[in-house]
Amino acid sequence: MKKFAVLAAVLSAASLVFAGGAKEASSDKPLELIVAHNQTSLENPYAFAINKFKEVVEAESGGKIKVVCHHGTMGENENELVEKLDMGALQLCVASPGFMAAIGVPEVNIFALPYLFDSFDHWEKCLDGEFGTALKDVVLKKTSNRYRIMGYWTSSVRDYYGKKPITKPADLKGMTIRTQNSQVQLDFWKGCGAIPTSVAWGELYQALQQGVVDSAENDYTNFMLKEHHKTPNGKYIAETHHDFTTRLFLMNGNFYNKLTEEQKAWINKAAEAATAEDRKVTYGMFDSSKAKVIADGAIVTEFKDIDIDAFKAIAIPIQDKFAKDNNMTQYIDMVRNTK
């Protein structure tokens, strides 16, 4: 027994030396980053954008950083991705801001306010300016550095689509609508007379096909790629343009802070390139996606034929109440004063 004990001690010591040596050797290995989004189509703007991130960061680092991209393969639910980001199972992901409201950052619901932005140009000027910088700081501070916004992405502008055409809020009375799980969005659709309903994104095609919901709201590209417009309850589209969307390219701030300054510079540059790619592809796909759904038989009521003022009359008081309740008046003013 004594002989076995000595042997075990020797093997244990050897294993420690080996582990130490392996650790030292591993310092030369590339830093691996796992990047994910929740869309399964490789034609989605997110896919192009995270591929661009991989291309740029690997080139800039000379191979010292390697990126593994996941296109919906780590989960189609954004909450799953955020959980994995917290756990360290991935290093960067794309997510809607709304989840932060549930963890004590109600300020992010400002991104979900209907009719806050008037155009893509207005949205860019706000997010790339004082307003966007201020919100990055709010998120970092209120999440104790858990979430660092590496870039503001968009998934285009959201519109209504449903079982009948609409031109004004009153047309929505009594209709169920699948919408984002954000209080300000829920208040808006209720104000229009609709009945907001929660349906997982991956289950929405079936819900529209089977009449579980009467309508939904999203951008042309996303509902075109999922073929929602081919269902009976997705055939009629109204260009309400109620939400020029903001999506967050997120990194765990504590992980980021442990990187070298050189690694941070490479990642920052790649994040900037990925953000530009997301926007370029998104804007470019607006017209092509619209043309595709029309070719497939969808019927579109265009923006000029919608009573936008009637929709805004419901949205503006919601904006004002949100600003007052969350001490966000200065942020709303930043947006409204940006031309």
Order of alpha helices (4+ residues) and beta strands (2+ residues): alpha-beta-alpha-beta-alpha-beta-alpha-alpha-beta-beta-beta-alpha-beta-alpha-beta-alpha-beta-beta-alpha-alpha-beta-alpha-alpha
